[in-house]
């Protein structure tokens, strides 16, 4: 009643199911490990400043600018 053809079809189906379950577990692991990993590079404490000059006056990357005649803002 059971032929070798039936066993090979069942083997292929079992292998496909195994691969799909493995991919699902891999995706779940990746999503669990990377949840909430949004990082920003904005300066700390700048959200309450009244303008951009005040917000950036204590930023070390803008300290040695040679004067206040030229101002650059990177958006």
Predicted model as a PDB file, atoms N, CA, C, CB and O in Angstrom, pLDDT in the B-factor column:
MODEL        1                                                                  
ATOM      1  N   UNK A   1       0.834  -1.188   0.000  1.00 51.00           N  
ATOM      2  CA  UNK A   1       0.000   0.000   0.000  1.00 51.00           C  
ATOM      3  C   UNK A   1       0.874   1.245   0.000  1.00 51.00           C  
ATOM      4  CB  UNK A   1      -0.946   0.002   1.210  1.00 51.00           C  
ATOM      5  O   UNK A   1       0.587   2.186  -0.740  1.00 51.00           O  
ATOM      6  N   UNK A   2       1.934   1.282   0.807  1.00 68.00           N  
ATOM      7  CA  UNK A   2       2.825   2.445   0.833  1.00 68.00           C  
ATOM      8  C   UNK A   2       3.988   2.203  -0.122  1.00 68.00           C  
ATOM      9  CB  UNK A   2       3.347   2.722   2.277  1.00 68.00           C  
ATOM     10  O   UNK A   2       4.671   1.181  -0.053  1.00 68.00           O  
ATOM     11  N   UNK A   3       4.188   3.141  -0.988  1.00 80.00           N  
ATOM     12  CA  UNK A   3       5.239   2.996  -2.001  1.00 80.00           C  
ATOM     13  C   UNK A   3       6.400   3.920  -1.673  1.00 80.00           C  
ATOM     14  CB  UNK A   3       4.690   3.300  -3.416  1.00 80.00           C  
ATOM     15  O   UNK A   3       6.250   4.850  -0.880  1.00 80.00           O  
ATOM     16  N   UNK A   4       7.562   3.671  -2.280  1.00 80.00           N  
ATOM     17  CA  UNK A   4       8.712   4.560  -2.056  1.00 80.00           C  
ATOM     18  C   UNK A   4       8.429   5.997  -2.499  1.00 80.00           C  
ATOM     19  CB  UNK A   4       9.937   4.028  -2.799  1.00 80.00           C  
ATOM     20  O   UNK A   4       9.039   6.933  -1.981  1.00 80.00           O  
ATOM     21  N   UNK A   5       7.516   6.181  -3.449  1.00 82.00           N  
ATOM     22  CA  UNK A   5       7.164   7.524  -3.905  1.00 82.00           C  
ATOM     23  C   UNK A   5       6.505   8.325  -2.785  1.00 82.00           C  
ATOM     24  CB  UNK A   5       6.231   7.450  -5.121  1.00 82.00           C  
ATOM     25  O   UNK A   5       6.769   9.517  -2.628  1.00 82.00           O  
ATOM     26  N   UNK A   6       5.644   7.662  -2.006  1.00 88.00           N  
ATOM     27  CA  UNK A   6       4.981   8.335  -0.895  1.00 88.00           C  
ATOM     28  C   UNK A   6       5.980   8.767   0.167  1.00 88.00           C  
ATOM     29  CB  UNK A   6       3.928   7.427  -0.279  1.00 88.00           C  
ATOM     30  O   UNK A   6       5.854   9.852   0.734  1.00 88.00           O  
ATOM     31  N   UNK A   7       6.972   7.925   0.439  1.00 88.00           N  
ATOM     32  CA  UNK A   7       7.973   8.264   1.443  1.00 88.00           C  
ATOM     33  C   UNK A   7       8.851   9.424   0.990  1.00 88.00           C  
ATOM     34  CB  UNK A   7       8.835   7.052   1.756  1.00 88.00           C  
ATOM     35  O   UNK A   7       9.230  10.262   1.809  1.00 88.00           O  
ATOM     36  N   UNK A   8       9.177   9.488  -0.283  1.00 90.00           N  
ATOM     37  CA  UNK A   8      10.005  10.598  -0.758  1.00 90.00           C  
ATOM     38  C   UNK A   8       9.231  11.913  -0.738  1.00 90.00           C  
ATOM     39  CB  UNK A   8      10.518  10.313  -2.175  1.00 90.00           C  
ATOM     40  O   UNK A   8       9.793  12.965  -0.434  1.00 90.00           O  
ATOM     41  N   UNK A   9       7.942  11.851  -1.061  1.00 92.00           N  
ATOM     42  CA  UNK A   9       7.112  13.061  -0.993  1.00 92.00           C  
ATOM     43  C   UNK A   9       7.002  13.531   0.457  1.00 92.00           C  
ATOM     44  CB  UNK A   9       5.695  12.796  -1.589  1.00 92.00           C  
ATOM     45  O   UNK A   9       7.106  14.725   0.738  1.00 92.00           O  
ATOM     46  N   UNK A  10       6.794  12.598   1.363  1.00 93.00           N  
ATOM     47  CA  UNK A  10       6.732  12.950   2.780  1.00 93.00           C  
ATOM     48  C   UNK A  10       8.066  13.504   3.278  1.00 93.00           C  
ATOM     49  CB  UNK A  10       6.332  11.731   3.609  1.00 93.00           C  
ATOM     50  O   UNK A  10       8.087  14.414   4.107  1.00 93.00           O  
ATOM     51  N   UNK A  11       9.163  12.968   2.784  1.00 93.00           N  
ATOM     52  CA  UNK A  11      10.480  13.478   3.166  1.00 93.00           C  
ATOM     53  C   UNK A  11      10.698  14.907   2.695  1.00 93.00           C  
ATOM     54  CB  UNK A  11      11.568  12.585   2.604  1.00 93.00           C  
ATOM     55  O   UNK A  11      11.240  15.731   3.433  1.00 93.00           O  
ATOM     56  N   UNK A  12      10.280  15.205   1.470  1.00 95.00           N  
ATOM     57  CA  UNK A  12      10.418  16.575   0.947  1.00 95.00           C  
ATOM     58  C   UNK A  12       9.538  17.533   1.735  1.00 95.00           C  
ATOM     59  CB  UNK A  12      10.050  16.630  -0.555  1.00 95.00           C  
ATOM     60  O   UNK A  12       9.962  18.637   2.078  1.00 95.00           O  
ATOM     61  N   UNK A  13       8.308  17.106   2.021  1.00 96.00           N  
ATOM     62  CA  UNK A  13       7.409  17.960   2.802  1.00 96.00           C  
ATOM     63  C   UNK A  13       7.965  18.196   4.203  1.00 96.00           C  
ATOM     64  CB  UNK A  13       6.007  17.331   2.888  1.00 96.00           C  
ATOM     65  O   UNK A  13       7.898  19.311   4.720  1.00 96.00           O  
ATOM     66  N   UNK A  14       8.517  17.143   4.820  1.00 97.00           N  
ATOM     67  CA  UNK A  14       9.094  17.291   6.157  1.00 97.00           C  
ATOM     68  C   UNK A  14      10.314  18.213   6.125  1.00 97.00           C  
ATOM     69  CB  UNK A  14       9.483  15.914   6.729  1.00 97.00           C  
ATOM     70  O   UNK A  14      10.500  19.017   7.038  1.00 97.00           O  
ATOM     71  N   UNK A  15      11.136  18.108   5.099  1.00 97.00           N  
ATOM     72  CA  UNK A  15      12.308  18.974   4.989  1.00 97.00           C  
ATOM     73  C   UNK A  15      11.901  20.433   4.802  1.00 97.00           C  
ATOM     74  CB  UNK A  15      13.196  18.523   3.826  1.00 97.00           C  
ATOM     75  O   UNK A  15      12.500  21.331   5.393  1.00 97.00           O  
ATOM     76  N   UNK A  16      10.873  20.666   3.972  1.00 98.00           N  
ATOM     77  CA  UNK A  16      10.395  22.037   3.769  1.00 98.00           C  
ATOM     78  C   UNK A  16       9.812  22.607   5.061  1.00 98.00           C  
ATOM     79  CB  UNK A  16       9.338  22.078   2.648  1.00 98.00           C  
ATOM     80  O   UNK A  16      10.030  23.775   5.380  1.00 98.00           O  
ATOM     81  N   UNK A  17       9.074  21.786   5.801  1.00 98.00           N  
ATOM     82  CA  UNK A  17       8.505  22.241   7.069  1.00 98.00           C  
ATOM     83  C   UNK A  17       9.624  22.556   8.063  1.00 98.00           C  
ATOM     84  CB  UNK A  17       7.547  21.173   7.652  1.00 98.00           C  
ATOM     85  O   UNK A  17       9.544  23.544   8.793  1.00 98.00           O  
ATOM     86  N   UNK A  18      10.655  21.730   8.094  1.00 98.00           N  
ATOM     87  CA  UNK A  18      11.794  21.962   8.986  1.00 98.00           C  
ATOM     88  C   UNK A  18      12.498  23.279   8.643  1.00 98.00           C  
ATOM     89  CB  UNK A  18      12.791  20.788   8.900  1.00 98.00           C  
ATOM     90  O   UNK A  18      12.850  24.046   9.539  1.00 98.00           O  
ATOM     91  N   UNK A  19      12.701  23.540   7.356  1.00 98.00           N  
ATOM     92  CA  UNK A  19      13.348  24.784   6.932  1.00 98.00           C  
ATOM     93  C   UNK A  19      12.483  25.989   7.286  1.00 98.00           C  
ATOM     94  CB  UNK A  19      13.630  24.758   5.419  1.00 98.00           C  
ATOM     95  O   UNK A  19      13.000  27.002   7.758  1.00 98.00           O  
ATOM     96  N   UNK A  20      11.173  25.892   7.064  1.00 98.00           N  
ATOM     97  CA  UNK A  20      10.289  27.010   7.386  1.00 98.00           C  
ATOM     98  C   UNK A  20      10.243  27.297   8.882  1.00 98.00           C  
ATOM     99  CB  UNK A  20       8.890  26.728   6.877  1.00 98.00           C  
ATOM    100  O   UNK A  20      10.238  28.459   9.288  1.00 98.00           O  
ATOM    101  N   UNK A  21      10.211  26.266   9.697  1.00 98.00           N  
ATOM    102  CA  UNK A  21      10.224  26.458  11.149  1.00 98.00           C  
ATOM    103  C   UNK A  21      11.554  27.082  11.580  1.00 98.00           C  
ATOM    104  CB  UNK A  21       9.992  25.108  11.885  1.00 98.00           C  
ATOM    105  O   UNK A  21      11.581  27.959  12.444  1.00 98.00           O  
ATOM    106  N   UNK A  22      12.648  26.631  10.980  1.00 98.00           N  
ATOM    107  CA  UNK A  22      13.948  27.221  11.296  1.00 98.00           C  
ATOM    108  C   UNK A  22      14.027  28.690  10.923  1.00 98.00           C  
ATOM    109  CB  UNK A  22      15.043  26.465  10.591  1.00 98.00           C  
ATOM    110  O   UNK A  22      14.560  29.497  11.684  1.00 98.00           O  
ATOM    111  N   UNK A  23      13.499  29.046   9.755  1.00 98.00           N  
ATOM    112  CA  UNK A  23      13.487  30.456   9.354  1.00 98.00           C  
ATOM    113  C   UNK A  23      12.602  31.294  10.272  1.00 98.00           C  
ATOM    114  CB  UNK A  23      13.010  30.591   7.908  1.00 98.00           C  
ATOM    115  O   UNK A  23      12.941  32.434  10.592  1.00 98.00           O  
ATOM    116  N   UNK A  24      11.478  30.737  10.693  1.00 98.00           N  
ATOM    117  CA  UNK A  24      10.606  31.441  11.615  1.00 98.00           C  
ATOM    118  C   UNK A  24      11.310  31.685  12.946  1.00 98.00           C  
ATOM    119  CB  UNK A  24       9.316  30.655  11.833  1.00 98.00           C  
ATOM    120  O   UNK A  24      11.235  32.785  13.494  1.00 98.00           O  
ATOM    121  N   UNK A  25      11.989  30.677  13.463  1.00 98.00           N  
ATOM    122  CA  UNK A  25      12.723  30.846  14.718  1.00 98.00           C  
ATOM    123  C   UNK A  25      13.845  31.860  14.573  1.00 98.00           C  
ATOM    124  CB  UNK A  25      13.288  29.511  15.187  1.00 98.00           C  
ATOM    125  O   UNK A  25      14.092  32.646  15.488  1.00 98.00           O  
ATOM    126  N   UNK A  26      14.526  31.851  13.439  1.00 97.00           N  
ATOM    127  CA  UNK A  26      15.596  32.818  13.191  1.00 97.00           C  
ATOM    128  C   UNK A  26      15.048  34.241  13.135  1.00 97.00           C  
ATOM    129  CB  UNK A  26      16.326  32.482  11.885  1.00 97.00           C  
ATOM    130  O   UNK A  26      15.648  35.160  13.693  1.00 97.00           O  
ATOM    131  N   UNK A  27      13.919  34.428  12.468  1.00 95.00           N  
ATOM    132  CA  UNK A  27      13.303  35.752  12.395  1.00 95.00           C  
ATOM    133  C   UNK A  27      12.842  36.228  13.771  1.00 95.00           C  
ATOM    134  CB  UNK A  27      12.120  35.734  11.424  1.00 95.00           C  
ATOM    135  O   UNK A  27      13.041  37.391  14.123  1.00 95.00           O  
ATOM    136  N   UNK A  28      12.234  35.346  14.541  1.00 94.00           N  
ATOM    137  CA  UNK A  28      11.788  35.725  15.883  1.00 94.00           C  
ATOM    138  C   UNK A  28      12.967  36.092  16.779  1.00 94.00           C  
ATOM    139  CB  UNK A  28      10.987  34.587  16.516  1.00 94.00           C  
ATOM    140  O   UNK A  28      12.883  37.044  17.555  1.00 94.00           O  
ATOM    141  N   UNK A  29      14.053  35.351  16.677  1.00 94.00           N  
ATOM    142  CA  UNK A  29      15.256  35.654  17.454  1.00 94.00           C  
ATOM    143  C   UNK A  29      15.813  37.018  17.063  1.00 94.00           C  
ATOM    144  CB  UNK A  29      16.325  34.563  17.249  1.00 94.00           C  
ATOM    145  O   UNK A  29      16.180  37.804  17.936  1.00 94.00           O  
ATOM    146  N   UNK A  30      15.882  37.309  15.772  1.00 91.00           N  
ATOM    147  CA  UNK A  30      16.394  38.595  15.307  1.00 91.00           C  
ATOM    148  C   UNK A  30      15.502  39.735  15.781  1.00 91.00           C  
ATOM    149  CB  UNK A  30      16.503  38.609  13.776  1.00 91.00           C  
ATOM    150  O   UNK A  30      15.998  40.762  16.243  1.00 91.00           O  
ATOM    151  N   UNK A  31      14.182  39.557  15.668  1.00 88.00           N  
ATOM    152  CA  UNK A  31      13.271  40.624  16.078  1.00 88.00           C  
ATOM    153  C   UNK A  31      13.324  40.842  17.590  1.00 88.00           C  
ATOM    154  CB  UNK A  31      11.836  40.297  15.642  1.00 88.00           C  
ATOM    155  O   UNK A  31      13.207  41.979  18.049  1.00 88.00           O  
ATOM    156  N   UNK A  32      13.496  39.792  18.360  1.00 86.00           N  
ATOM    157  CA  UNK A  32      13.582  39.924  19.812  1.00 86.00           C  
ATOM    158  C   UNK A  32      14.865  40.635  20.223  1.00 86.00           C  
ATOM    159  CB  UNK A  32      13.507  38.551  20.478  1.00 86.00           C  
ATOM    160  O   UNK A  32      14.849  41.466  21.131  1.00 86.00           O  
ATOM    161  N   UNK A  33      15.979  40.315  19.561  1.00 85.00           N  
ATOM    162  CA  UNK A  33      17.266  40.896  19.926  1.00 85.00           C  
ATOM    163  C   UNK A  33      17.399  42.356  19.491  1.00 85.00           C  
ATOM    164  CB  UNK A  33      18.383  40.082  19.317  1.00 85.00           C  
ATOM    165  O   UNK A  33      18.170  43.101  20.096  1.00 85.00           O  
ATOM    166  N   UNK A  34      16.669  42.782  18.461  1.00 79.00           N  
ATOM    167  CA  UNK A  34      16.839  44.121  17.925  1.00 79.00           C  
ATOM    168  C   UNK A  34      15.649  45.036  18.183  1.00 79.00           C  
ATOM    169  CB  UNK A  34      17.092  44.041  16.461  1.00 79.00           C  
ATOM    170  O   UNK A  34      15.489  46.044  17.494  1.00 79.00           O  
ATOM    171  N   UNK A  35      14.832  44.713  19.138  1.00 76.00           N  
ATOM    172  CA  UNK A  35      13.712  45.603  19.416  1.00 76.00           C  
ATOM    173  C   UNK A  35      14.203  46.782  20.257  1.00 76.00           C  
ATOM    174  CB  UNK A  35      12.564  44.842  20.144  1.00 76.00           C  
ATOM    175  O   UNK A  35      14.984  46.612  21.193  1.00 76.00           O  
ATOM    176  N   UNK A  36      13.738  47.956  19.910  1.00 72.00           N  
ATOM    177  CA  UNK A  36      14.089  49.143  20.678  1.00 72.00           C  
ATOM    178  C   UNK A  36      15.533  49.566  20.555  1.00 72.00           C  
ATOM    179  CB  UNK A  36      13.783  48.917  22.093  1.00 72.00           C  
ATOM    180  O   UNK A  36      16.079  50.127  21.506  1.00 72.00           O  
ATOM    181  N   UNK A  37      16.174  49.327  19.437  1.00 64.00           N  
ATOM    182  CA  UNK A  37      17.587  49.695  19.299  1.00 64.00           C  
ATOM    183  C   UNK A  37      17.762  50.964  18.486  1.00 64.00           C  
ATOM    184  CB  UNK A  37      18.368  48.561  18.653  1.00 64.00           C  
ATOM    185  O   UNK A  37      18.766  51.116  17.791  1.00 64.00           O  
ATOM    186  N   UNK A  38      16.803  51.878  18.559  1.00 69.00           N  
ATOM    187  CA  UNK A  38      16.935  53.141  17.849  1.00 69.00           C  
ATOM    188  C   UNK A  38      17.849  54.055  18.649  1.00 69.00           C  
ATOM    189  CB  UNK A  38      15.550  53.805  17.616  1.00 69.00           C  
ATOM    190  O   UNK A  38      17.563  54.372  19.803  1.00 69.00           O  
ATOM    191  N   UNK A  39      18.936  54.473  18.043  1.00 68.00           N  
ATOM    192  CA  UNK A  39      19.886  55.366  18.693  1.00 68.00           C  
ATOM    193  C   UNK A  39      19.967  56.659  17.892  1.00 68.00           C  
ATOM    194  CB  UNK A  39      21.288  54.700  18.821  1.00 68.00           C  
ATOM    195  O   UNK A  39      19.961  56.643  16.661  1.00 68.00           O  
ATOM    196  N   UNK A  40      20.042  57.759  18.594  1.00 70.00           N  
ATOM    197  CA  UNK A  40      20.163  59.049  17.930  1.00 70.00           C  
ATOM    198  C   UNK A  40      21.529  59.649  18.239  1.00 70.00           C  
ATOM    199  CB  UNK A  40      19.028  60.008  18.369  1.00 70.00           C  
ATOM    200  O   UNK A  40      22.120  59.364  19.281  1.00 70.00           O  
ATOM    201  N   UNK A  41      22.018  60.468  17.341  1.00 70.00           N  
ATOM    202  CA  UNK A  41      23.318  61.115  17.533  1.00 70.00           C  
ATOM    203  C   UNK A  41      23.168  62.592  17.856  1.00 70.00           C  
ATOM    204  CB  UNK A  41      24.181  60.944  16.291  1.00 70.00           C  
ATOM    205  O   UNK A  41      24.120  63.358  17.709  1.00 70.00           O  
ATOM    206  N   UNK A  42      21.997  62.994  18.288  1.00 68.00           N  
ATOM    207  CA  UNK A  42      21.772  64.383  18.627  1.00 68.00           C  
ATOM    208  C   UNK A  42      22.412  64.695  19.972  1.00 68.00           C  
ATOM    209  CB  UNK A  42      20.271  64.700  18.652  1.00 68.00           C  
ATOM    210  O   UNK A  42      22.602  63.816  20.812  1.00 68.00           O  
ATOM    211  N   UNK A  43      22.740  65.970  20.153  1.00 64.00           N  
ATOM    212  CA  UNK A  43      23.347  66.410  21.404  1.00 64.00           C  
ATOM    213  C   UNK A  43      22.326  66.301  22.528  1.00 64.00           C  
ATOM    214  CB  UNK A  43      23.876  67.859  21.284  1.00 64.00           C  
ATOM    215  O   UNK A  43      21.133  66.514  22.312  1.00 64.00           O  
ATOM    216  N   UNK A  44      22.792  65.971  23.719  1.00 68.00           N  
ATOM    217  CA  UNK A  44      21.914  65.830  24.869  1.00 68.00           C  
ATOM    218  C   UNK A  44      21.530  67.210  25.400  1.00 68.00           C  
ATOM    219  CB  UNK A  44      22.591  64.989  25.972  1.00 68.00           C  
ATOM    220  O   UNK A  44      22.364  68.114  25.436  1.00 68.00           O  
ATOM    221  N   UNK A  45      20.287  67.373  25.807  1.00 63.00           N  
ATOM    222  CA  UNK A  45      19.827  68.615  26.412  1.00 63.00           C  
ATOM    223  C   UNK A  45      19.468  69.706  25.428  1.00 63.00           C  
ATOM    224  CB  UNK A  45      20.856  69.121  27.319  1.00 63.00           C  
ATOM    225  O   UNK A  45      19.244  70.841  25.847  1.00 63.00           O  
ATOM    226  N   UNK A  46      19.403  69.419  24.149  1.00 66.00           N  
ATOM    227  CA  UNK A  46      19.110  70.464  23.171  1.00 66.00           C  
ATOM    228  C   UNK A  46      17.618  70.630  22.917  1.00 66.00           C  
ATOM    229  CB  UNK A  46      19.810  70.161  21.872  1.00 66.00           C  
ATOM    230  O   UNK A  46      17.218  71.566  22.223  1.00 66.00           O  
ATOM    231  N   UNK A  47      16.797  69.761  23.451  1.00 69.00           N  
ATOM    232  CA  UNK A  47      15.373  69.846  23.141  1.00 69.00           C  
ATOM    233  C   UNK A  47      14.683  71.014  23.836  1.00 69.00           C  
ATOM    234  CB  UNK A  47      14.691  68.562  23.525  1.00 69.00           C  
ATOM    235  O   UNK A  47      13.591  71.410  23.430  1.00 69.00           O  
ATOM    236  N   UNK A  48      15.309  71.580  24.892  1.00 71.00           N  
ATOM    237  CA  UNK A  48      14.680  72.679  25.625  1.00 71.00           C  
ATOM    238  C   UNK A  48      15.334  74.022  25.327  1.00 71.00           C  
ATOM    239  CB  UNK A  48      14.735  72.407  27.113  1.00 71.00           C  
ATOM    240  O   UNK A  48      14.996  75.014  25.972  1.00 71.00           O  
ATOM    241  N   UNK A  49      16.240  74.086  24.390  1.00 71.00           N  
ATOM    242  CA  UNK A  49      16.911  75.347  24.057  1.00 71.00           C  
ATOM    243  C   UNK A  49      15.976  76.229  23.241  1.00 71.00           C  
ATOM    244  CB  UNK A  49      18.226  75.087  23.277  1.00 71.00           C  
ATOM    245  O   UNK A  49      15.136  75.741  22.485  1.00 71.00           O  
ATOM    246  N   UNK A  50      16.142  77.562  23.414  1.00 75.00           N  
ATOM    247  CA  UNK A  50      15.232  78.460  22.700  1.00 75.00           C  
ATOM    248  C   UNK A  50      15.601  78.654  21.239  1.00 75.00           C  
ATOM    249  CB  UNK A  50      15.199  79.794  23.380  1.00 75.00           C  
ATOM    250  O   UNK A  50      14.739  78.999  20.432  1.00 75.00           O  
ATOM    251  N   UNK A  51      16.870  78.440  20.877  1.00 76.00           N  
ATOM    252  CA  UNK A  51      17.245  78.479  19.456  1.00 76.00           C  
ATOM    253  C   UNK A  51      18.474  77.596  19.234  1.00 76.00           C  
ATOM    254  CB  UNK A  51      17.530  79.948  18.989  1.00 76.00           C  
ATOM    255  O   UNK A  51      19.020  77.039  20.186  1.00 76.00           O  
ATOM    256  N   UNK A  52      18.902  77.471  17.994  1.00 72.00           N  
ATOM    257  CA  UNK A  52      20.000  76.570  17.641  1.00 72.00           C  
ATOM    258  C   UNK A  52      21.329  77.033  18.219  1.00 72.00           C  
ATOM    259  CB  UNK A  52      20.114  76.450  16.134  1.00 72.00           C  
ATOM    260  O   UNK A  52      22.165  76.203  18.579  1.00 72.00           O  
ATOM    261  N   UNK A  53      21.542  78.351  18.315  1.00 74.00           N  
ATOM    262  CA  UNK A  53      22.808  78.846  18.866  1.00 74.00           C  
ATOM    263  C   UNK A  53      22.988  78.426  20.316  1.00 74.00           C  
ATOM    264  CB  UNK A  53      22.876  80.368  18.757  1.00 74.00           C  
ATOM    265  O   UNK A  53      24.070  77.986  20.707  1.00 74.00           O  
ATOM    266  N   UNK A  54      21.949  78.555  21.104  1.00 71.00           N  
ATOM    267  CA  UNK A  54      22.027  78.175  22.518  1.00 71.00           C  
ATOM    268  C   UNK A  54      22.182  76.664  22.647  1.00 71.00           C  
ATOM    269  CB  UNK A  54      20.771  78.654  23.285  1.00 71.00           C  
ATOM    270  O   UNK A  54      22.913  76.184  23.514  1.00 71.00           O  
ATOM    271  N   UNK A  55      21.507  75.925  21.800  1.00 69.00           N  
ATOM    272  CA  UNK A  55      21.558  74.469  21.882  1.00 69.00           C  
ATOM    273  C   UNK A  55      22.948  73.934  21.570  1.00 69.00           C  
ATOM    274  CB  UNK A  55      20.544  73.856  20.932  1.00 69.00           C  
ATOM    275  O   UNK A  55      23.368  72.926  22.138  1.00 69.00           O  
ATOM    276  N   UNK A  56      23.663  74.600  20.673  1.00 68.00           N  
ATOM    277  CA  UNK A  56      24.955  74.088  20.228  1.00 68.00           C  
ATOM    278  C   UNK A  56      26.160  74.790  20.843  1.00 68.00           C  
ATOM    279  CB  UNK A  56      25.039  74.192  18.755  1.00 68.00           C  
ATOM    280  O   UNK A  56      27.292  74.471  20.481  1.00 68.00           O  
ATOM    281  N   UNK A  57      25.960  75.723  21.747  1.00 71.00           N  
ATOM    282  CA  UNK A  57      27.105  76.474  22.269  1.00 71.00           C  
ATOM    283  C   UNK A  57      28.033  75.615  23.128  1.00 71.00           C  
ATOM    284  CB  UNK A  57      26.616  77.657  23.081  1.00 71.00           C  
ATOM    285  O   UNK A  57      29.223  75.914  23.222  1.00 71.00           O  
ATOM    286  N   UNK A  58      27.525  74.568  23.747  1.00 68.00           N  
ATOM    287  CA  UNK A  58      28.373  73.700  24.573  1.00 68.00           C  
ATOM    288  C   UNK A  58      28.795  72.426  23.845  1.00 68.00           C  
ATOM    289  CB  UNK A  58      27.645  73.333  25.850  1.00 68.00           C  
ATOM    290  O   UNK A  58      29.427  71.556  24.443  1.00 68.00           O  
ATOM    291  N   UNK A  59      28.460  72.308  22.584  1.00 67.00           N  
ATOM    292  CA  UNK A  59      28.842  71.133  21.805  1.00 67.00           C  
ATOM    293  C   UNK A  59      30.334  71.200  21.486  1.00 67.00           C  
ATOM    294  CB  UNK A  59      28.004  71.036  20.499  1.00 67.00           C  
ATOM    295  O   UNK A  59      30.781  72.180  20.890  1.00 67.00           O  
ATOM    296  N   UNK A  60      31.121  70.183  21.865  1.00 65.00           N  
ATOM    297  CA  UNK A  60      32.575  70.236  21.639  1.00 65.00           C  
ATOM    298  C   UNK A  60      32.972  70.270  20.166  1.00 65.00           C  
ATOM    299  CB  UNK A  60      33.227  69.052  22.290  1.00 65.00           C  
ATOM    300  O   UNK A  60      34.056  70.756  19.841  1.00 65.00           O  
ATOM    301  N   UNK A  61      32.144  69.779  19.284  1.00 67.00           N  
ATOM    302  CA  UNK A  61      32.510  69.798  17.867  1.00 67.00           C  
ATOM    303  C   UNK A  61      32.397  71.194  17.268  1.00 67.00           C  
ATOM    304  CB  UNK A  61      31.634  68.832  17.087  1.00 67.00           C  
ATOM    305  O   UNK A  61      32.900  71.431  16.170  1.00 67.00           O  
ATOM    306  N   UNK A  62      31.749  72.121  17.964  1.00 62.00           N  
ATOM    307  CA  UNK A  62      31.604  73.485  17.467  1.00 62.00           C  
ATOM    308  C   UNK A  62      32.412  74.491  18.276  1.00 62.00           C  
ATOM    309  CB  UNK A  62      30.149  73.882  17.475  1.00 62.00           C  
ATOM    310  O   UNK A  62      32.269  75.693  18.051  1.00 62.00           O  
ATOM    311  N   UNK A  63      33.251  74.054  19.204  1.00 61.00           N  
ATOM    312  CA  UNK A  63      33.950  74.965  20.100  1.00 61.00           C  
ATOM    313  C   UNK A  63      35.024  75.788  19.401  1.00 61.00           C  
ATOM    314  CB  UNK A  63      34.567  74.192  21.220  1.00 61.00           C  
ATOM    315  O   UNK A  63      35.086  77.000  19.606  1.00 61.00           O  
ATOM    316  N   UNK A  64      35.863  75.175  18.590  1.00 59.00           N  
ATOM    317  CA  UNK A  64      36.991  75.880  17.981  1.00 59.00           C  
ATOM    318  C   UNK A  64      36.608  76.338  16.565  1.00 59.00           C  
ATOM    319  CB  UNK A  64      38.259  74.966  17.941  1.00 59.00           C  
ATOM    320  O   UNK A  64      37.124  75.814  15.578  1.00 59.00           O  
ATOM    321  N   UNK A  65      35.705  77.315  16.477  1.00 49.00           N  
ATOM    322  CA  UNK A  65      35.256  77.748  15.171  1.00 49.00           C  
ATOM    323  C   UNK A  65      35.890  79.055  14.727  1.00 49.00           C  
ATOM    324  CB  UNK A  65      33.775  77.886  15.171  1.00 49.00           C  
ATOM    325  O   UNK A  65      35.629  79.502  13.610  1.00 49.00           O  
ATOM    326  N   UNK A  66      36.708  79.682  15.552  1.00 57.00           N  
ATOM    327  CA  UNK A  66      37.432  80.883  15.154  1.00 57.00           C  
ATOM    328  C   UNK A  66      36.600  82.145  15.191  1.00 57.00           C  
ATOM    329  CB  UNK A  66      37.973  80.705  13.794  1.00 57.00           C  
ATOM    330  O   UNK A  66      37.084  83.181  14.734  1.00 57.00           O  
ATOM    331  N   UNK A  67      35.420  82.130  15.689  1.00 55.00           N  
ATOM    332  CA  UNK A  67      34.574  83.319  15.771  1.00 55.00           C  
ATOM    333  C   UNK A  67      33.140  82.975  15.446  1.00 55.00           C  
ATOM    334  CB  UNK A  67      35.077  84.408  14.829  1.00 55.00           C  
ATOM    335  O   UNK A  67      32.811  81.859  15.043  1.00 55.00           O  
ATOM    336  N   UNK A  68      32.306  83.964  15.636  1.00 57.00           N  
ATOM    337  CA  UNK A  68      30.883  83.720  15.432  1.00 57.00           C  
ATOM    338  C   UNK A  68      30.365  84.359  14.144  1.00 57.00           C  
ATOM    339  CB  UNK A  68      30.095  84.243  16.617  1.00 57.00           C  
ATOM    340  O   UNK A  68      29.153  84.439  13.947  1.00 57.00           O  
ATOM    341  N   UNK A  69      31.262  84.819  13.260  1.00 65.00           N  
ATOM    342  CA  UNK A  69      30.789  85.468  12.047  1.00 65.00           C  
ATOM    343  C   UNK A  69      30.172  84.486  11.057  1.00 65.00           C  
ATOM    344  CB  UNK A  69      31.924  86.204  11.388  1.00 65.00           C  
ATOM    345  O   UNK A  69      29.217  84.835  10.362  1.00 65.00           O  
ATOM    346  N   UNK A  70      30.695  83.275  10.981  1.00 70.00           N  
ATOM    347  CA  UNK A  70      30.154  82.261  10.086  1.00 70.00           C  
ATOM    348  C   UNK A  70      29.571  81.147  10.920  1.00 70.00           C  
ATOM    349  CB  UNK A  70      31.235  81.721   9.120  1.00 70.00           C  
ATOM    350  O   UNK A  70      30.238  80.585  11.789  1.00 70.00           O  
ATOM    351  N   UNK A  71      28.325  80.834  10.649  1.00 70.00           N  
ATOM    352  CA  UNK A  71      27.679  79.726  11.357  1.00 70.00           C  
ATOM    353  C   UNK A  71      27.153  78.745  10.342  1.00 70.00           C  
ATOM    354  CB  UNK A  71      26.537  80.226  12.279  1.00 70.00           C  
ATOM    355  O   UNK A  71      26.526  79.121   9.352  1.00 70.00           O  
ATOM    356  N   UNK A  72      27.415  77.491  10.601  1.00 74.00           N  
ATOM    357  CA  UNK A  72      26.909  76.417   9.750  1.00 74.00           C  
ATOM    358  C   UNK A  72      25.999  75.532  10.570  1.00 74.00           C  
ATOM    359  CB  UNK A  72      28.066  75.592   9.133  1.00 74.00           C  
ATOM    360  O   UNK A  72      26.295  75.198  11.718  1.00 74.00           O  
ATOM    361  N   UNK A  73      24.902  75.164   9.972  1.00 76.00           N  
ATOM    362  CA  UNK A  73      23.971  74.237  10.617  1.00 76.00           C  
ATOM    363  C   UNK A  73      23.760  73.071   9.691  1.00 76.00           C  
ATOM    364  CB  UNK A  73      22.618  74.922  10.965  1.00 76.00           C  
ATOM    365  O   UNK A  73      23.407  73.250   8.526  1.00 76.00           O  
ATOM    366  N   UNK A  74      23.972  71.888  10.195  1.00 79.00           N  
ATOM    367  CA  UNK A  74      23.791  70.677   9.409  1.00 79.00           C  
ATOM    368  C   UNK A  74      22.427  70.098   9.708  1.00 79.00           C  
ATOM    369  CB  UNK A  74      24.901  69.646   9.703  1.00 79.00           C  
ATOM    370  O   UNK A  74      22.106  69.771  10.851  1.00 79.00           O  
ATOM    371  N   UNK A  75      21.644  69.980   8.680  1.00 77.00           N  
ATOM    372  CA  UNK A  75      20.274  69.487   8.847  1.00 77.00           C  
ATOM    373  C   UNK A  75      20.171  68.086   8.282  1.00 77.00           C  
ATOM    374  CB  UNK A  75      19.253  70.426   8.158  1.00 77.00           C  
ATOM    375  O   UNK A  75      19.099  67.482   8.321  1.00 77.00           O  
TER     376      UNK A  75                                                      
ENDMDL                                                                          
END                                                                             
